Amino acid sequence: MSRTVIGGGTVVSATGSVAADVLIDGERIVALAAPGSETAESFTSGADRRIDASGRLVVPGGLDVHTHMELPFGGTYSNDTFETGTRAAAWGGTTTIIDFAVQRRGEALRQGLDAWLAKAAGNCAIDYAFHLIVSDVNEQSLKEMDILVDEGVTSFKLFMAYPGVFYSTDGDILRAMQQASVDGATIMMHAENGIAIDLIVAETLARGETDPRFHGRTRPSALEGEATNRAIQLAGVAGSPLYIVHLTAAEALEAVVQARDAGRNVFAETCPQYLFLTDAEMERPGFEGAKYVCSPPLRPEWHLGALWRGLKTNDLSVVSTDHCPFCFKEQKELGRGDFTKIPNGLPGVENRVDLIYQGVVRGDISVERWVELIATTPARMFGLYPRKGVIAPGADADIVVYDPGAHQTISASTHHMNVDYSIYEGMAITGKAETVLSRGVVIIEDGQFAGEKGHGRYLERGTNQYLI
C-alpha cells in the first residue's frame, strides 16, 4: 500500500481548525501530526508521496446525500450517468453521493434497489450509496423495509407531491413511518401538497397560462409549509425520525424549527439553488425560464434570508443539491406550450461545496460550519460517520485540499456535468477544490481528472446518529 502525506495545511473539522500534517496509509488516514514533529518526519521519510497544502484548507471530502443520476422523469432521463455525474462531483470536492433507487408501483423494493445498483456498479468515480423511494406502500414493501435496514439501506423517501406517480396518501405515509420507527430508519419527505397543487395547475392551464413562470406560481410556499407541518405531525404519531428534503420556504422552516425546539427527531436540508437563486429566474424571456424549473420551485428573495439563518442555527442541518440535470435542448424543451411537461430538475453536484463556501467568504458561517454542512453532518445523518465526513485516524482518506483564495467563474463552458447550461452562469466565486483524494487515491490534481471509472465502492450504511 502507498503512503501519502498532506503537509503544511490547516485541517478543518466541524469542531475546530489546526495546523497538521495528514498521514495516509493505503485507503485510510492513520494519524494527524504536528508539522515538523518526530511522527510527521518519520512517516514522511518513508512516504511515497507528499502533497504540499501550504496556504490551503484540508477538509473531509464532501457528501452529497441527494442526487438523481439517470432518473426517469416525464418521458426522459436525467442526463448525468453515474459515471459522468460522479466525475463532476469529484471536480467539485464531493467524494461520496447517496442517490435514490426507485420502487415502481407494483414492484418490490428490492427490484428498485437492484436496478439502481446495476446502473452504478463499475461506473462511479467516487463512493456511493442509495436511499429508496417507496412508491407503493403495502405489506410486502413494509416487510422489505425491515430487511433492507439490516442490509445497510436505512432511509426511505416518500412523496406528498406528484399524484399518480410517486404520491402517497397520509395513511400510507403513516404506515411507512410506523415501520421506520420499529426499524430505526429515517423517513425522507418531499413535502408539498400535491392534491392542491394539481387543482391550481389545472385551473392555470385552463386559462391558457402555459409559460415556465407558472410552474412556480402554481406551487405556492404555503402549500410546502402545510405539507411539512402535516409530515411532522404524522411522524410524531408514528414516533418516526423525519428528514425534509430540499426545503425552500420560510413557512416550512418555521414548522421544522417548532418541532426541533420541542426536541423532536425532525431534520431538514436545503439546496444551493434555494440559497442563491429566486423565482425571478423563471420569468426570463422566451423559454429561458424553463432552465430553472424544479420542484419545489425557486422562491421570492425574502425566503433566502430565512434559509441562511436556518443554516446558522442548525435548524437546517444539511446542504445537498437534488442534482437532476436535464439539457435545455431536447429535454427542457419538451415543455414548450405546457409548463407541466418541463422535466423538473437542476444541475449542481459540481458546485455545492464552492457555493456554500461563499457563506464563509461573506462571514455568514464559519469555516467549521461549512465543513459540518457539506461533510460531517450528512455522514452522521445517514450512517457513514466516522468512515466518512471527518479527517481522523481510521477514516477513509477522502480529502480535499481547498484553495480559499482561488477565483473562478461558474460556467457551462468549463463545468464537467453532462448538461448544456449552468443555473449559475457567470457567477464569480472565491475558493476551489485543488486536489481531491478518494480513499487515498488522488482523483483531481493540477486541473485534471486523475481518477478511474469504477473506483467508487458501494457503501452499506448505519442509522441516523442524531436520534434522541
Secondary structure by P-SEA (a helix, b strand, c coil): cbbbbbccbbbbccccccbbbbbbcccccccccccccaaaaaaaaaccbbbbbccbbbbcbbbbcbbbcccccccccccccaaaaaaaaaaacccbbbbbbbbcccccaaaaaaaaaaaccccccccbbbbbbbccccaaaaaaaaaaaaacccbbbbbccccccccccaaaaaaaaaaaaaacbbbbbbccaaaaaaaaaaaaaaacccccccccccccaaaaaaaaaaaaaaaaaacbbbbbcccccaaaaaaaaaaaaaccccccccccccccccccccccccccccccccccccccaaaaaaaaaaaaacccccccccbbbbbccccccccccccccccccccccccaaaaaacccccccccaaaaaaaacaaaaaaccccccccccccccccccccccccbbbbbccccccccccccccccccccccccbbbccccccccccccccccccbbbbbbbcccccc
